[in-house]
Amino acid sequence: MFKLKLLFVFVIILTIPFIAHTEDEYLLWETTCSDKPTNVSKMAFIPPGDRILNTCGNKLQIRDAYTGEQIGENFGNTHHNDGKWFDLDISSDGKRAIVIPYNTYSEIYDVEARKVDLILNDVANGFAPGQCKFSADGSKIYALNPLYQSVNDGCLWILDSQTLEVIKQKIIHPEFDYLDVSKCGRYIAIAQKAYPGEVVIYDAETLEPTIDKPLYWLNSGIDEGQANFQLKFSHDGSMLGIAGDGGLRVWNTESREEVCQIPGNMKSLDFSQDGNYLIYSYISHAHQGAIVYRIEKDEMIKTNEYLSHCSYYVEVSPDNSLILGRVTETMHALMAQWEPSSINTEEAENNIKISPIPGKDLIEVHCEDQIDQIDIIDLNGQIAMEYKKNDLAQSGNTYRLNIATIPNGTYILRIALLNNFFTEKIIIKR
């Protein structure tokens, strides 16, 4: 097993594509970009979550989410953006992607065809957005420009995603840098990167503010010299979080009441699909990494070792089983297995118990909820055994899995419930 420090040196020297499969407890793979080794800067899961779209220098790549292997050739933008990117967003059906290269026009891609569908390049009229997001149903695009035609105004647009015709336009205060759209379709939010760090929530249809005055970061805004770095709705739109130099803060979207406030130098955040957990990345003088936070109980969960690889970016996969992370601003793209329900198994909402661990020829899964399917996946992302609902040997709430033919090793047990997924690391040893 390579140590991360040695692996880093090896990659930089050779500057070739590198996928490292590791036997670390939860880390599945790590990779870097061959065109510019320090330029894997933007990345996102392609729904339903089995693939990833990431930048590589001034190109785009698609990767297998479980193995890290690149699928097909590099494609996309050839303009002189110096490998820097403002934003990347993917529609909820996974068919289209918006990419915004630095200092040039924005492009909308057909993901499967790997070609540009539309170009947002009306720079002469001030349409040079810094961030763009698809609406929940993909029919519209929300675009934000921090400086619109003058230093005194910014602008917010709603565009038809097929024609780019302007549906609605709103002049706003300047220097709002971050934009997010709730997946429930009701709200959008914008935030200032720099002082005073205002956060404003708008109605997604009318672009009217939903409150009389902005939400402020840390009550009175961020201090001069500090910055915000990411704005994010929870998946059901009920919460809105922001991460920055002054820490992390989460509000209830409806009541505007504070859900939690955590001090520190935060870089990124995301929510688990059920909204029970928050994961955020941080950097301090002594440590860096990411922390899982249980929202309802207002408690931090001790981080697993792999989360040290997620200090600049974190994203949870649509099925809640994987975490996409980044080590530095533009260094590595990493995929890690995240198991919020197994962080504290005794309190897991799904009430799932797995025994024995390690297993030899038989593993039993006790679950009070209905199980639709169970997969055993190796650390290369390959399914070692698949158990369909009708094939499961069941006695009451206990399911027995015959693992006699599976070789010794460490695996991920993935359980598909009626409306959720549960993953757990298992070991087979004889």
C-alpha positions in Angstrom: 0.0 0.0 0.0 1.4 3.4 -1.0 1.6 6.1 1.6 -0.2 9.2 0.4 3.0 11.3 0.7 5.0 9.0 -1.5 2.1 8.7 -4.0 2.0 12.5 -4.4 5.7 12.7 -5.3 5.3 9.8 -7.7 2.4 11.4 -9.6 4.1 14.8 -9.9 7.3 13.4 -11.3 5.7 11.2 -14.0 2.7 13.5 -14.8 0.7 10.6 -16.3 -2.8 9.5 -15.4 -2.7 7.6 -12.2 -5.4 5.6 -10.4 -4.4 4.2 -7.0 -6.7 1.5 -5.5 -6.0 1.2 -1.9 -6.7 -1.1 1.0 -7.3 1.8 3.4 -10.5 1.3 5.4 -12.8 3.4 3.2 -10.7 5.1 0.5 -11.7 3.6 -2.9 -9.3 5.4 -5.2 -7.4 8.6 -5.8 -6.2 10.2 -9.0 -4.7 13.2 -10.6 -4.8 14.9 -14.0 -2.1 14.2 -16.6 -2.5 17.5 -18.6 -1.9 19.7 -15.5 -1.1 17.6 -12.4 -2.4 20.4 -10.2 -5.7 21.0 -12.0 -8.5 18.7 -11.0 -10.4 21.7 -9.7 -14.1 21.1 -10.3 -16.0 17.8 -10.1 -19.6 16.5 -9.6 -21.5 13.3 -9.6 -23.5 12.5 -12.7 -27.0 11.3 -11.6 -27.8 8.6 -10.5 -24.2 8.7 -9.1 -22.3 5.9 -10.8 -20.1 8.4 -12.8 -18.2 11.6 -12.1 -17.6 14.6 -14.4 -14.4 16.5 -13.6 -12.2 19.1 -15.0 -8.6 18.2 -16.1 -6.5 21.2 -17.2 -8.8 23.0 -19.7 -10.6 19.7 -20.6 -13.3 17.6 -19.1 -13.3 13.9 -18.1 -15.9 11.3 -17.1 -14.9 8.7 -14.6 -16.4 5.6 -13.0 -17.4 6.6 -9.5 -16.5 3.3 -7.9 -13.2 2.6 -9.6 -11.9 6.0 -10.7 -11.2 4.7 -14.1 -11.6 7.3 -16.9 -14.4 6.5 -19.4 -13.5 7.6 -22.9 -11.2 10.5 -23.9 -10.8 14.0 -22.6 -13.3 16.4 -24.2 -14.6 19.9 -24.2 -13.3 23.4 -23.8 -10.1 24.2 -25.7 -10.1 27.9 -24.9 -7.4 29.6 -23.0 -8.8 29.4 -19.5 -5.4 28.3 -18.0 -7.1 25.3 -16.5 -9.2 27.4 -14.1 -13.0 27.0 -13.7 -15.6 29.1 -12.0 -18.4 26.5 -11.8 -19.8 23.1 -12.9 -23.3 21.9 -12.6 -25.2 18.8 -13.9 -28.9 18.5 -14.5 -31.0 16.2 -12.3 -31.4 13.6 -15.1 -27.6 13.6 -15.7 -28.0 14.4 -19.4 -26.6 18.0 -19.5 -23.8 19.9 -17.8 -23.0 23.6 -17.5 -19.3 24.5 -17.2 -17.9 28.0 -16.7 -14.3 28.3 -17.6 -12.3 31.2 -16.2 -12.2 34.4 -18.3 -14.2 33.0 -21.2 -17.8 32.1 -22.1 -19.9 29.4 -20.5 -20.9 26.2 -22.2 -23.8 23.7 -21.9 -22.8 20.1 -22.8 -24.7 17.1 -23.9 -23.0 14.7 -21.4 -23.5 11.5 -23.4 -22.5 13.0 -26.7 -19.7 15.0 -25.1 -20.3 18.0 -27.2 -21.5 21.6 -26.7 -25.2 22.2 -27.0 -25.4 25.9 -26.3 -23.0 28.7 -25.5 -23.7 31.6 -23.1 -21.4 34.3 -24.5 -23.4 37.6 -24.6 -20.5 39.4 -22.9 -21.2 42.7 -24.6 -24.6 43.0 -22.9 -23.1 42.0 -19.5 -24.1 38.3 -19.7 -21.0 36.7 -18.3 -22.2 34.7 -15.4 -19.9 33.6 -12.6 -22.2 30.7 -11.5 -25.0 28.9 -13.3 -27.3 26.2 -11.9 -30.1 24.0 -13.4 -33.5 24.2 -11.9 -34.8 21.1 -10.1 -36.6 19.8 -13.3 -33.8 21.0 -15.7 -36.2 23.2 -17.7 -34.5 26.5 -16.6 -31.1 27.8 -15.8 -30.3 30.3 -13.1 -27.3 32.5 -13.8 -25.6 35.0 -11.5 -23.2 37.8 -12.6 -21.4 39.6 -9.7 -20.8 42.8 -11.9 -23.4 43.6 -14.6 -22.4 46.4 -17.0 -21.0 48.4 -14.1 -19.4 48.0 -10.8 -22.6 49.2 -9.1 -24.9 46.3 -10.1 -25.0 42.6 -10.3 -27.6 40.6 -12.1 -29.7 37.4 -11.6 -31.3 35.7 -14.6 -33.8 32.8 -15.2 -33.1 31.3 -18.7 -34.9 28.7 -20.7 -32.4 25.8 -20.7 -33.2 24.7 -24.3 -33.1 28.1 -26.0 -31.3 30.4 -23.4 -34.1 32.9 -23.8 -34.4 35.2 -20.8 -37.5 34.4 -18.8 -36.8 36.9 -16.0 -34.0 39.2 -15.0 -33.3 41.0 -11.8 -30.7 43.7 -11.0 -29.2 43.1 -7.6 -26.4 44.5 -5.4 -22.9 43.8 -6.8 -20.4 41.2 -5.8 -22.7 38.3 -5.0 -20.5 35.4 -6.1 -22.3 32.2 -5.0 -25.6 30.7 -6.2 -27.5 27.5 -5.3 -30.9 26.2 -6.3 -33.0 24.0 -4.0 -33.9 20.7 -5.5 -37.5 21.1 -4.3 -37.7 24.0 -6.8 -39.0 26.6 -4.4 -36.0 28.7 -3.6 -32.7 30.0 -4.9 -30.0 31.6 -2.7 -27.0 33.9 -3.4 -24.2 34.9 -1.2 -21.3 37.4 -1.2 -17.8 36.0 -1.1 -16.3 39.0 0.6 -17.3 41.4 3.4 -20.1 41.9 4.6 -21.0 38.3 3.4 -24.7 38.8 2.9 -26.9 35.8 2.1 -30.3 36.3 0.3 -33.0 33.8 -0.4 -35.3 34.3 -3.4 -38.5 32.8 -4.7 -37.4 30.6 -7.6 -40.3 31.7 -9.8 -40.6 35.5 -9.1 -37.0 36.3 -8.1 -38.5 38.3 -5.2 -36.7 38.1 -1.8 -38.5 35.8 0.7 -37.5 38.0 3.6 -37.2 41.8 4.1 -33.5 41.9 4.8 -30.6 39.5 4.1 -29.4 36.7 6.3 -26.0 37.7 7.6 -23.0 35.4 8.2 -22.2 35.1 11.9 -25.0 37.5 12.8 -23.2 40.7 11.7 -21.6 39.5 8.5 -18.0 38.2 8.0 -15.1 40.3 9.1 -13.1 42.3 6.5 -10.4 40.1 5.0 -12.5 36.9 5.5 -14.3 35.1 2.7 -17.2 32.7 2.1 -16.5 29.7 -0.1 -19.7 27.7 -0.7 -23.4 28.0 -0.4 -25.6 24.8 -0.4 -29.2 23.8 0.1 -30.0 20.4 1.7 -31.5 17.9 -0.8 -35.1 18.6 0.3 -34.5 22.3 0.4 -35.4 22.6 4.1 -31.9 23.9 5.1 -29.4 26.3 3.7 -25.7 26.2 4.7 -22.7 28.4 4.0 -19.0 27.7 4.6 -16.2 30.2 5.0 -13.3 31.6 6.9 -15.6 32.5 9.8 -17.0 29.0 10.1 -20.1 27.2 9.0 -23.7 28.2 9.5 -27.0 26.4 8.6 -30.5 28.0 8.6 -34.0 26.5 8.3 -35.2 27.7 4.9 -38.8 28.3 6.0 -38.4 29.8 9.5 -34.9 31.4 8.9 -34.0 30.1 12.3 -30.4 29.0 12.9 -30.0 25.2 12.8 -26.3 25.1 13.8 -23.2 27.3 13.8 -19.7 25.8 13.9 -16.5 28.0 14.1 -13.4 27.3 12.0 -11.9 27.9 8.6 -14.4 26.0 6.4 -14.0 25.3 2.7 -17.0 23.3 1.6 -20.1 21.5 2.8 -22.8 19.1 1.7 -25.8 17.3 3.3 -26.6 13.6 3.4 -29.6 12.8 1.2 -31.9 12.4 4.2 -30.7 15.6 5.8 -29.7 14.0 9.0 -26.0 14.6 8.5 -23.8 17.4 7.4 -20.3 17.0 6.2 -17.9 19.9 6.0 -14.3 20.4 5.1 -11.9 22.6 7.0 -8.3 23.8 7.3 -6.5 24.8 10.5 -2.9 25.5 11.4 -2.6 22.0 12.9 -5.1 19.9 11.0 -7.1 19.6 7.8 -9.8 17.3 6.6 -13.6 16.9 6.9 -16.0 16.2 9.7 -19.4 14.4 9.8 -21.9 16.3 11.9 -25.2 14.8 13.2 -27.6 17.7 12.9 -30.5 16.5 15.0 -28.3 15.6 18.0 -26.0 18.6 17.5 -22.8 16.5 17.7 -19.7 16.0 15.7 -18.9 12.4 14.7 -15.2 11.5 14.9 -13.8 11.5 11.3 -12.5 8.4 9.6 -9.0 8.5 8.3 -10.0 9.0 4.7 -11.7 12.3 5.4 -8.3 13.9 5.7 -8.3 13.8 1.9 -11.4 16.1 1.7 -10.0 19.3 3.1 -11.1 21.6 0.1 -14.2 20.0 -1.3 -16.8 17.4 -0.3 -19.9 16.1 -2.2 -22.3 13.3 -1.3 -23.4 10.9 -4.0 -27.2 10.8 -4.9 -27.4 7.3 -3.3 -25.7 8.5 -0.2 -23.0 5.8 -0.4 -20.0 7.8 -1.7 -18.1 11.0 -1.0 -16.2 13.0 -3.6 -13.4 15.0 -2.1 -10.4 17.1 -3.0 -7.1 17.4 -1.1 -6.0 21.0 -2.1 -7.4 23.7 -4.3 -6.3 21.9 -7.5 -4.4 18.7 -6.6 -6.3 15.4 -6.4 -9.8 14.0 -6.9 -10.7 11.3 -4.4 -13.6 9.1 -3.9 -14.4 7.7 -0.4 -17.0 5.4 1.1 -19.2 7.3 3.5 -21.5 5.5 5.9 -23.5 7.9 8.0 -25.8 5.2 9.2 -22.9 3.1 10.4 -21.1 5.9 12.2 -23.1 4.9 15.3 -24.8 1.6 14.4 -26.8 1.4 17.7 -28.6 4.6 16.8 -28.9 4.0 13.1 -32.4 4.9 11.9 -32.5 1.8 9.7 -31.7 -0.4 12.8 -29.5 -2.7 10.7 -27.2 -5.2 12.4 -24.6 -7.3 10.5 -22.8 -10.3 12.0 -20.4 -11.9 12.3 -17.6 -9.6 11.3 -15.3 -11.0 10.0 -17.5 -13.5 8.2 -16.5 -16.9 7.0 -19.2 -18.7 5.0 -22.3 -17.0 6.2 -23.3 -13.4 7.1 -26.6 -12.5 8.7 -28.3 -9.1 8.2 -30.9 -8.1 10.7 -33.2 -5.3 9.4 -36.6 -4.1 10.5 -37.2 -2.4 7.2 -38.0 -4.1 3.9 -34.8 -5.0 1.9 -35.0 -5.0 -1.9 -31.5 -6.1 -2.8 -28.1 -6.7 -1.2 -24.8 -6.3 -3.1 -21.3 -7.2 -1.9 -18.8 -4.9 -3.7 -15.0 -5.2 -3.8 -12.7 -2.3 -3.4 -12.3 -2.0 -7.1 -16.0 -1.3 -7.4 -16.9 -4.7 -8.9 -19.9 -6.6 -7.6 -18.7 -9.8 -6.1 -22.2 -11.1 -5.2 -25.7 -9.9 -5.9 -28.7 -11.0 -3.9 -32.1 -10.0 -5.3 -35.1 -9.7 -3.1 -36.6 -13.1 -4.1 -33.2 -14.8 -3.7 -32.7 -13.7 -0.1 -33.0 -16.4 2.5 -35.1 -14.8 5.2 -36.3 -15.7 8.6 -38.4 -12.9 10.1 -36.3 -9.8 10.0 -33.0 -11.7 9.5 -31.5 -12.3 6.1 -28.8 -14.9 5.6 -26.1 -14.4 2.9 -24.0 -17.3 1.6 -20.5 -15.9 1.1 -18.7 -19.2 0.8 -17.6 -18.6 -2.8 -16.3 -15.1 -2.2 -12.5 -14.8 -1.7 -11.0 -13.4 1.5 -10.8 -9.7 1.6 -12.4 -6.4 2.5 -15.8 -5.5 0.9 -18.6 -3.0 0.9 -22.0 -4.4 1.8 -24.7 -2.3 0.1 -28.3 -2.8 1.1 -31.1 -1.2 -0.9 -34.1 -0.4 1.2 -37.4 0.9 0.0 -36.4 4.6 0.1 -32.8 4.6 1.1 -29.4 2.9 0.9 -27.2 1.5 3.7 -23.6 0.7 3.3 -21.2 -1.1 5.7 -17.6 -2.4 5.4 -17.3 -6.1 5.9 -14.4 -8.5 6.0 -14.4 -12.1 4.8 -11.7 -14.2 6.4 -11.3 -18.0 6.7 
